Amino acid sequence: MRIFLGAALLAGCATTTAEPVNEGNAARLASLQRTGDKQTCLSIPQISQITAVDEKTLLVRSGANNWFVVDLATRCRGVVNAGNRIEYTTSLPQLCRNDILRIVDNAGGFLTGSCGMGSFERLAEKPAE
């Protein structure tokens, strides 16, 4: 099963040349708290969105409003670039830790980076203060 995620999901801006950051996704992550509840896999039909906070952190939306954070072991070069998309291939109907993500240039179709998925840590809304 091959999955393509559009560039619109990956749009971002760089705060420095060394560490590109999607400010909108960083703000969304900051509005949530980590629960410590980690899963090794998520069902692909339940994944509605994968976006990058930076080259080592992904936000995954499952269903209408369930969020997970994925901390990558290595940088996923190009994942924040609005002109790129995420692709992955799996023989199972799940995306799992250690599955390989490929970052592909939308215009030319060439590979700009790749990385292995980490665990999916459930996020929850921060309590009102």
DOLUM-381312 format. One record per residue (C-alpha): x, y, z; residue number from 0; chain. Coordinates in Angstrom, 3 decimals. Layout:
<atoms>
- east  north  up  num  cadena
- X  Y  Z  NUM  A
...
</atoms>
This chain:
<atoms>
- east  north  up  num  cadena
- 0.000  0.000  0.000  0  A
- 1.574  3.326  -1.067  1  A
- 0.449  6.513  0.604  2  A
- 1.072  10.089  -0.581  3  A
- 0.539  13.075  1.656  4  A
- 0.226  16.405  -0.132  5  A
- 2.460  19.409  0.248  6  A
- -0.360  21.391  1.819  7  A
- -0.033  19.187  4.878  8  A
- 3.673  19.927  5.081  9  A
- 3.679  23.690  4.499  10  A
- 5.966  25.540  6.853  11  A
- 8.427  28.287  7.344  12  A
- 12.001  28.211  8.556  13  A
- 13.099  30.127  11.603  14  A
- 16.753  29.361  10.841  15  A
- 18.533  27.691  7.992  16  A
- 19.857  24.988  10.318  17  A
- 16.514  23.939  11.795  18  A
- 13.426  24.500  9.635  19  A
- 10.271  24.715  11.738  20  A
- 6.600  24.849  10.805  21  A
- 5.404  27.559  13.204  22  A
- 1.724  26.557  12.981  23  A
- 2.461  22.938  13.836  24  A
- 4.851  23.990  16.611  25  A
- 2.048  26.108  18.119  26  A
- -0.395  23.182  17.843  27  A
- 2.079  20.870  19.591  28  A
- 2.616  23.491  22.318  29  A
- -1.156  23.553  22.955  30  A
- -1.118  19.819  23.699  31  A
- 0.559  17.733  26.375  32  A
- 2.297  14.402  26.104  33  A
- 0.524  11.585  27.935  34  A
- 3.298  8.985  27.988  35  A
- 0.885  6.549  26.290  36  A
- 2.865  5.192  23.341  37  A
- 1.756  2.905  20.531  38  A
- 4.018  1.134  18.068  39  A
- 1.473  1.253  15.212  40  A
- -1.548  3.208  13.997  41  A
- -4.134  1.951  11.543  42  A
- -3.637  3.683  8.173  43  A
- -7.384  4.238  7.583  44  A
- -7.523  6.121  10.904  45  A
- -4.654  8.479  9.996  46  A
- -6.116  11.677  8.617  47  A
- -2.988  13.832  8.596  48  A
- 0.769  13.717  9.100  49  A
- 2.540  17.061  9.401  50  A
- 6.026  18.114  10.397  51  A
- 6.857  20.382  13.305  52  A
- 10.539  20.201  12.399  53  A
- 12.864  17.608  10.859  54  A
- 12.772  15.411  13.996  55  A
- 9.140  15.802  15.125  56  A
- 5.902  14.815  13.386  57  A
- 2.296  15.441  14.391  58  A
- -0.168  12.720  13.418  59  A
- -3.901  13.305  13.465  60  A
- -6.075  10.245  13.840  61  A
- -9.789  10.598  13.287  62  A
- -11.427  13.921  14.008  63  A
- -9.376  15.117  16.953  64  A
- -6.920  12.523  18.250  65  A
- -3.310  13.687  18.096  66  A
- -0.009  11.829  18.386  67  A
- 3.571  13.075  18.343  68  A
- 6.346  11.055  16.717  69  A
- 9.918  11.796  17.759  70  A
- 12.210  10.633  14.974  71  A
- 15.589  9.072  15.800  72  A
- 17.272  10.981  12.973  73  A
- 16.524  14.123  11.001  74  A
- 14.069  13.688  8.163  75  A
- 15.650  16.125  5.742  76  A
- 13.141  18.110  3.695  77  A
- 9.993  17.068  5.579  78  A
- 9.145  20.687  6.503  79  A
- 9.574  21.949  2.921  80  A
- 6.205  22.929  1.389  81  A
- 7.321  21.588  -2.004  82  A
- 7.770  18.044  -0.681  83  A
- 5.464  15.192  0.276  84  A
- 5.714  12.166  2.563  85  A
- 5.468  8.696  1.033  86  A
- 5.624  5.287  2.635  87  A
- 5.009  1.726  1.574  88  A
- 3.794  -1.007  3.876  89  A
- 2.370  -4.484  3.392  90  A
- 0.169  -4.052  6.466  91  A
- -2.792  -1.704  6.966  92  A
- -0.762  0.015  9.696  93  A
- 2.021  2.557  9.911  94  A
- 4.475  1.366  12.544  95  A
- 7.624  2.326  14.393  96  A
- 10.662  1.701  12.156  97  A
- 8.633  1.987  8.924  98  A
- 10.560  4.157  6.473  99  A
- 9.203  7.526  5.357  100  A
- 10.445  8.927  2.062  101  A
- 10.410  12.667  1.462  102  A
- 9.826  13.347  -2.228  103  A
- 10.023  16.589  -4.203  104  A
- 6.578  17.275  -5.723  105  A
- 7.913  18.968  -8.862  106  A
- 10.650  16.543  -9.864  107  A
- 9.640  13.389  -8.047  108  A
- 13.138  12.874  -6.642  109  A
- 13.943  11.728  -3.115  110  A
- 15.087  14.534  -0.797  111  A
- 15.316  12.528  2.427  112  A
- 14.169  9.514  4.377  113  A
- 13.810  8.485  7.998  114  A
- 12.421  5.763  10.220  115  A
- 9.212  6.298  12.167  116  A
- 9.300  6.383  15.952  117  A
- 6.561  5.433  18.375  118  A
- 3.261  7.295  18.369  119  A
- 2.789  9.119  21.680  120  A
- -0.781  10.152  22.411  121  A
- -1.346  13.843  23.047  122  A
- -4.108  15.439  25.112  123  A
- -5.431  18.969  25.409  124  A
- -3.726  20.911  28.190  125  A
- -6.055  21.629  31.079  126  A
- -7.349  25.195  31.340  127  A
- -5.356  27.254  33.789  128  A
</atoms>
